[in-house]
């Protein structure tokens, strides 16, 4: 009973602080923390990391919507058999952005 009350208080605080992803990630991460015997700091680090990732993904999705692209394309969807203008190895090299470091 006491644990449930504490959990509810934590979720209310997270909601007030607008830590939406923390709310959804907390139950699974707390079980994982118990199973793997994480320290309190490890648990907190994982929670905050999940929140950071979710915020980054939301921001990325918002920017993509704002850009109003006709379609969203990814490298994973690229059809190397259809587009033969550039070799797959060259495209993968460009994708890594390693040319920036060299120049």
N, C-alpha and C positions, 0 to 999 in steps of 0.2 A: 504494500500500500504506500509506504513512504517513498519507495523507488519510483512508483508511478507518478506520485505528486511532484517529485523532483524532475522527472522527465517532462511532465506537462509545463512546469515553470521554465525549464530550459527551452522548450519549444516556443513558448510565448516570448521569451527574451530574444530568441533567434528571429522570430517573426517581426518583432519591434525593431530589431537592428537590420531588417531586410536581408537576412542570410537564408534565402529561400532554399538553396541547394543543400545547405547544412541540415535543414529540417528533413529533407528526403534521404540524405545520406547517413544521418546519425544512427538509425537503428541497425543497419547492416554493418556499419563500421564499428559500432560498439560491440556487436557480437564477435566480429573479427578481432577486435582488440582483446577481448576476454580470452578467446581461443588461442591467440598468439602471444598472450601476456605482454602487451604493449605497455609502456609507461604512460603516465598521463600526458606527458609532453608529446610522445609519439602519436597518441590518439588525437590530440589537439592539432598537431601538424597535418595529419591525414584529413581531418575535417576541414581545415582551412584550405588545404590543397584542392579538395573536391569543390569547395566554394569558388576558388580562383578559376579552376578549369571550367566550371559551369558558366561563370560570368564571361570568360573569354569566348566560349561557344555562343552565348547569347549575343554578345557584341558583334561577333563575326556574322551571325545570321542577320542581325539588324542592318549591318553595313551592306550585306549582299542584297537584302530587300530594297534598301535605299538606292542602290546602284541601278535597280530596275533592269537587270540583265534579261535578255529574252529567254535565256536558259542557263542553268548553272552546269558547268562542265568541270570535271576533275581529271587528273592524270590517270586515275584508276579506270576511268571510262574510255580512255583514249584507245582507238582502234588502230593498232600499228599495221594491220594487214590492209586497211583501207587507204590510209595516208602513208604513201611510200616515199614522200619527198625528202624526209630526213630519217636517218637510221635511228632505230630504237635506242642504241647506246648513246647517241648524241643528244637525244631528247632527255634521256635519264640524267645525263651529265648537266644539261641546262637546268633541269628541275632541281638539282642539288644546290644550285647557286654558287658552286665552288669557283666559278669564273670571277666572282666579285672579289674573293680573297686573293686571287692571283694578280689582279690589276690594281 
